[in-house]
Amino acid sequence: MRHSFAVNSLIDIYKRDRDVEQAVDALSFYMGHVGPSSTYWYFSAVPEFLELARNRLERKRGIL
């Protein structure tokens, strides 16, 4: 359940084009983690998240 909450929260953050670093800091605090590095573990190997992150990076670089 925690994994689903963390992943769905980050996907929502990306879809709303919010500041990811700030949002992950808040999510980390909310979930009771020592720091964001503990929270980022939840996002590894989630295909939808990886696609959103790639698209955002390409937009910022002017590729898309």
N, C-alpha and C positions, 0 to 999 in steps of 0.2 A: 504494500500500500504506500509506503514512504517513497519507493522508487517511482511508482506511477505519479504520485503527487509532484515530486521533484521534476521529472521529465515533462509532464504536462504543463507545469508552471513555466519552465524554460521555453518550451515550444510556444506558449502564449506570449512570452516576452519577445521572442524573435518575430512572431507574426504581427505584433503591435509596433515593431521597430523601436523598442525601448532601449535604454542604455543597459547593456547586458551586465557589465561589471557591477554597476550599482544594484541592479536587480538580484544578481547572484549573492552579493553581500547581504542583502536583506533576507533572501531565501535561506542562506546559510544560518543567519541569526535565528530566524523563525524555526528552523529545523533543529536548533540546538547544537550545531556543529561548531568546532573550535575555530574554523575558518573556511573560506571559500574552496580551498583545495579539497576538503572533505566532501563538499557538495558537488564539485565537478566530477567526482567518481561516478555519480549516477548517470551522467550524460554520455559516457563512453559506449560506443557501439550501438547507438540508437539511430537507425537510418534516417528517420524524418528530421531529427535534430541536425544531423550531419549535413543533410541537403539544405536546410534552412541556413545553416552557418556558411556553407559554400556560396549560396546565392547572395547572402549579405556581403560577404567578402568581395565577390565579383562585382556587385553593384558599386561598392566603394572604390574599386579599382577601375570602374568604367567599362567592364567587360560585357555586362548585360545591358 
